[in-house]
Amino acid sequence: MPDYTLPFPGFDLAEKELSYDYCYAKIPAADRERIIRMAWERGRGAAKETFAKYGGKEDFFAIAEKSGLSCELVDKDYVMGNLRYFSDYLSGRKRIRLYTRSIALWAEQNGLDEQTAQNMILSHEYYHFLECTVLGLTSKLYQIPMLIIGPLKIGRTGIRALSEIGAHAFVHTYYNLLKTGV
C-alpha cells in the first residue's frame, strides 16, 4: 500500500483555517479551541465509520457510487478571484465535480499521482456529502449572532470553517487508517 503524504491541513493548522472564516472575530477566544476539537472529532468519527462500512476501500469513486453519488470529472483549472477550486459538492443533485486540471497542479505540487490526488479530494467532498445526508452540517454545531447592535442580537449563523476542519480531519483519519489499519 502506498505511503500517503497528506497535503491537507492537519489539526495543528485548524486554528489558522478557523481564522479565515468571515465570522472569526465574533467567536469568543475562549470557545475557539473547543469548537475546533468538536469539528475535528466529528470528521475523525465519520472517517472511522466510513472505513468500517466500506472495508477500508481505497477507491473513493467506488465508495461514492455505492453511496448514490455521481462524480463528474471536469477538465478545468477552476480559479475564481485568487482561489483555486478543486471540487464542488452539489447537494441537491448528489453530485461531486472534480476539476481535474486544478487537481493535477495540486498533485504535482505535493508529489502525488493524479489518481491518489483525485481520491483525496473526493474523500474531502464525501465528508460534505455525509454532512448533508447523515451527520448534519458541522458548521451549525456552533452558532453566533449575525448582527450585534449594543445588547440586541439579531439572527444566528454557523461557522463555515468548522465544516472544512471536519473534512480535513476526515481525510487525515481515513488515509491514516488505510496506512495502519487501526
Disulfide bonds with the S-S distance in Angstrom:
none
